[in-house]
Amino acid sequence: MRNLRSGKVFMSYPVEVQVSGATVFVVPVDSLEKI
């Protein structure tokens, strides 16, 4: 997964995006794997 991490440096932190008035949090896959 190290190769993917280096290619997804911009995803190293949760991204907050507003979609049609709803707040959606995009969490990196690495964080989901730890759960």
Beta strands, then each sheet from edge to edge (+ up, - down):
strand 1: 15-19
strand 2: 22-26
sheet 1: 1+ 2-
end
